[in-house]
Amino acid sequence: MKTTHNEPFAEKQSTELAIGTFIISTLLFVLYILSNESPNVLVIAWPFAFSGIVLNAIMLFDLTDKFFHLAEQRRDIAVKILILFSNIPITFFYYSLVIKL
């Protein structure tokens, strides 16, 4: 008798990480703009951005591994990967604005 696993993919950390890094990077960007482009904000923002990139890359690697090993839940995992990838254009937009200012 073959058993199927139709349970939804219950991993929440990737979505929480994506939303958390989005919120914090947005707050740092707004703080930078409101502080008249103070370089002191960048002292906090650049290490956060670097650590955010590292953490999101680790999570992406983990989700990619699960994508290949959990065939029944690929759709749910693919959505989580796309949510994680959604931070890239937002971060690039913030970076572009900071460089141009």
TORKOL-887213 format. One record per residue: x, y, z of N, C-alpha, C in turn; residue number from 1; residue in one letter. Coordinates in Angstrom, 2 decimals. Example, Ala and Ser with C-alpha at 12.3 -4.5 7.8 and 13.67 -1.06 7.14 Angstrom:
residues 2
13.19/-5.69/7.80/12.30/-4.50/7.80/13.20/-3.30/7.80/1/a
12.85/-2.25/7.08/13.67/-1.06/7.14/12.90/0.03/7.87/2/s
***
This chain:
residues 101
0.84/-1.18/0.00/0.00/0.00/0.00/0.88/1.25/0.00/1/m
0.67/2.08/-0.96/1.47/3.30/-1.10/0.81/4.43/-0.32/2/k
1.59/5.11/0.48/1.07/6.25/1.22/1.57/7.53/0.57/3/t
0.70/8.49/0.48/1.09/9.78/-0.09/1.04/10.83/1.01/4/t
1.87/11.78/0.85/1.94/12.87/1.83/1.37/14.13/1.18/5/h
0.11/14.35/1.37/-0.55/15.53/0.82/-0.62/16.66/1.83/6/n
0.18/16.57/2.85/0.20/17.61/3.87/0.92/18.84/3.32/7/e
0.48/20.02/3.69/1.18/21.22/3.23/2.57/21.32/3.86/8/p
3.45/21.99/3.15/4.81/22.20/3.63/4.76/23.16/4.81/9/f
5.12/22.69/5.99/4.88/23.44/7.23/6.03/24.35/7.64/10/a
7.06/24.46/6.87/8.21/25.29/7.23/7.83/26.76/7.13/11/e
8.05/27.52/8.21/7.66/28.94/8.25/8.86/29.88/8.29/12/k
10.02/29.37/8.62/11.17/30.24/8.85/11.58/31.03/7.61/13/q
11.45/30.47/6.43/11.87/31.18/5.23/11.00/32.41/4.98/14/s
9.70/32.27/5.17/8.80/33.40/4.99/9.04/34.45/6.06/15/t
9.24/34.01/7.30/9.53/34.95/8.38/10.84/35.69/8.14/16/e
11.84/34.97/7.63/13.13/35.60/7.32/12.96/36.63/6.21/17/l
12.24/36.28/5.16/12.04/37.21/4.04/11.29/38.45/4.49/18/a
10.23/38.27/5.24/9.44/39.41/5.71/10.24/40.24/6.72/19/i
10.96/39.57/7.60/11.76/40.27/8.60/12.87/41.11/7.97/20/g
13.59/40.54/7.01/14.66/41.31/6.37/14.08/42.45/5.54/21/t
12.91/42.24/4.95/12.25/43.33/4.20/11.89/44.48/5.13/22/f
11.28/44.15/6.26/10.84/45.20/7.20/12.05/45.96/7.76/23/i
13.06/45.24/8.18/14.23/45.91/8.77/14.96/46.74/7.73/24/i
15.13/46.21/6.51/15.83/46.99/5.48/15.01/48.22/5.09/25/s
13.70/48.11/5.07/12.86/49.26/4.78/12.97/50.32/5.89/26/t
12.96/49.87/7.13/13.12/50.82/8.24/14.48/51.52/8.19/27/l
15.53/50.76/7.89/16.85/51.38/7.78/16.92/52.35/6.61/28/l
16.27/52.02/5.50/16.25/52.92/4.36/15.51/54.21/4.70/29/f
14.35/54.09/5.34/13.58/55.28/5.74/14.38/56.10/6.75/30/v
15.04/55.44/7.69/15.87/56.16/8.66/17.00/56.90/7.96/31/l
17.59/56.29/6.95/18.66/56.94/6.18/18.13/58.19/5.49/32/y
16.97/58.09/4.87/16.39/59.24/4.17/16.01/60.34/5.16/33/i
15.38/59.95/6.28/14.94/60.94/7.26/16.10/61.60/8.01/34/l
17.23/60.94/8.07/18.38/61.50/8.78/19.25/62.36/7.86/35/s
18.67/62.79/6.74/19.41/63.61/5.77/20.65/62.90/5.27/36/n
20.48/61.61/4.98/21.54/60.77/4.39/22.78/60.70/5.28/37/e
22.55/60.50/6.55/23.64/60.40/7.51/24.44/59.13/7.30/38/s
25.77/59.24/7.23/26.60/58.04/7.06/26.57/57.13/8.29/39/p
26.13/57.66/9.43/26.03/56.82/10.63/25.00/55.70/10.46/40/n
23.95/55.96/9.71/22.94/54.93/9.45/23.54/53.83/8.59/41/v
24.42/54.21/7.66/25.06/53.20/6.81/25.97/52.28/7.60/42/l
26.51/52.77/8.70/27.36/51.94/9.55/26.54/50.76/10.11/43/v
25.27/50.99/10.34/24.38/49.92/10.81/23.82/49.13/9.63/44/i
23.48/49.82/8.55/22.77/49.19/7.44/23.64/48.21/6.65/45/a
24.90/48.55/6.39/25.73/47.66/5.56/25.99/46.31/6.23/46/w
26.35/46.26/7.51/26.49/44.93/8.13/25.18/44.14/8.16/47/p
24.06/44.84/8.37/22.78/44.15/8.32/22.52/43.60/6.93/48/f
22.79/44.39/5.91/22.56/43.95/4.53/23.43/42.73/4.21/49/a
24.68/42.76/4.64/25.56/41.62/4.40/25.06/40.37/5.11/50/f
24.68/40.52/6.38/24.19/39.36/7.12/22.86/38.88/6.55/51/s
22.03/39.78/6.07/20.78/39.39/5.43/21.01/38.59/4.17/52/g
22.00/38.99/3.39/22.35/38.25/2.17/22.82/36.85/2.53/53/i
23.68/36.74/3.53/24.19/35.43/3.94/23.06/34.54/4.45/54/v
22.21/35.07/5.33/21.12/34.27/5.88/20.12/33.85/4.81/55/l
19.79/34.76/3.91/18.87/34.41/2.83/19.48/33.38/1.89/56/n
20.79/33.46/1.65/21.46/32.46/0.80/21.43/31.09/1.46/57/a
21.66/31.04/2.76/21.60/29.76/3.48/20.19/29.19/3.40/58/i
19.18/30.02/3.60/17.81/29.55/3.52/17.46/29.10/2.12/59/m
17.96/29.80/1.11/17.73/29.40/-0.27/18.35/28.03/-0.55/60/l
19.55/27.81/-0.06/20.20/26.52/-0.22/19.38/25.42/0.43/61/f
18.87/25.68/1.63/18.06/24.69/2.35/16.76/24.40/1.59/62/d
16.08/25.44/1.11/14.84/25.24/0.37/15.08/24.51/-0.95/63/l
16.18/24.81/-1.61/16.52/24.13/-2.85/16.75/22.64/-2.60/64/t
17.44/22.34/-1.52/17.66/20.94/-1.16/16.32/20.23/-0.90/65/d
15.44/20.88/-0.16/14.12/20.29/0.12/13.29/20.18/-1.15/66/k
13.46/21.13/-2.08/12.73/21.09/-3.34/13.05/19.82/-4.11/67/f
14.31/19.41/-4.10/14.70/18.21/-4.83/14.34/16.93/-4.09/68/f
14.30/16.96/-2.79/14.05/15.74/-2.01/12.59/15.52/-1.66/69/h
11.78/16.54/-1.61/10.36/16.40/-1.24/9.49/16.67/-2.46/70/l
9.38/15.69/-3.31/8.68/15.87/-4.59/7.21/16.22/-4.41/71/a
6.58/15.71/-3.37/5.16/15.96/-3.17/4.86/17.40/-2.76/72/e
5.84/18.08/-2.26/5.62/19.43/-1.73/6.36/20.50/-2.53/73/q
6.72/20.19/-3.76/7.50/21.12/-4.57/6.78/22.44/-4.82/74/r
5.48/22.40/-4.99/4.75/23.64/-5.25/4.86/24.60/-4.06/75/r
4.64/24.09/-2.86/4.74/24.93/-1.67/6.16/25.46/-1.48/76/d
7.14/24.60/-1.73/8.53/25.02/-1.57/8.90/26.07/-2.63/77/i
8.40/25.90/-3.86/8.68/26.87/-4.92/8.11/28.24/-4.56/78/a
6.94/28.27/-3.95/6.35/29.55/-3.53/7.23/30.21/-2.47/79/v
7.76/29.43/-1.54/8.64/29.98/-0.50/9.94/30.49/-1.10/80/k
10.44/29.80/-2.12/11.64/30.27/-2.80/11.36/31.60/-3.50/81/i
10.22/31.73/-4.14/9.85/32.99/-4.80/9.68/34.13/-3.81/82/l
9.11/33.83/-2.65/8.99/34.85/-1.61/10.38/35.32/-1.17/83/i
11.29/34.37/-1.03/12.67/34.70/-0.64/13.34/35.54/-1.73/84/l
13.10/35.18/-3.00/13.68/35.93/-4.11/13.08/37.33/-4.26/85/f
11.90/37.55/-3.72/11.26/38.85/-3.88/12.04/39.97/-3.20/86/s
12.89/39.64/-2.25/13.70/40.67/-1.58/14.80/41.22/-2.47/87/n
15.21/40.48/-3.48/16.34/40.91/-4.33/16.03/42.21/-5.07/88/i
14.92/42.33/-5.81/14.69/43.62/-6.50/14.44/44.78/-5.54/89/p
13.84/44.50/-4.41/13.59/45.55/-3.43/14.92/46.07/-2.88/90/i
15.79/45.16/-2.51/17.10/45.54/-2.00/17.91/46.28/-3.06/91/t
17.84/45.82/-4.30/18.55/46.50/-5.39/18.02/47.91/-5.58/92/f
16.70/48.09/-5.46/16.10/49.42/-5.57/16.60/50.35/-4.46/93/f
16.60/49.86/-3.22/17.10/50.66/-2.10/18.58/51.02/-2.31/94/y
19.37/50.03/-2.71/20.80/50.26/-2.94/21.00/51.32/-4.02/95/y
20.24/51.22/-5.12/20.36/52.19/-6.21/20.03/53.60/-5.74/96/s
19.00/53.74/-4.93/18.63/55.06/-4.43/19.69/55.63/-3.50/97/l
20.25/54.79/-2.64/21.28/55.26/-1.71/22.53/55.71/-2.48/98/v
22.92/54.96/-3.49/24.10/55.32/-4.28/23.87/56.62/-5.04/99/i
22.66/56.80/-5.59/22.37/58.03/-6.36/22.21/59.24/-5.48/100/k
21.81/59.05/-4.23/21.63/60.20/-3.32/22.99/60.59/-2.88/101/l
***
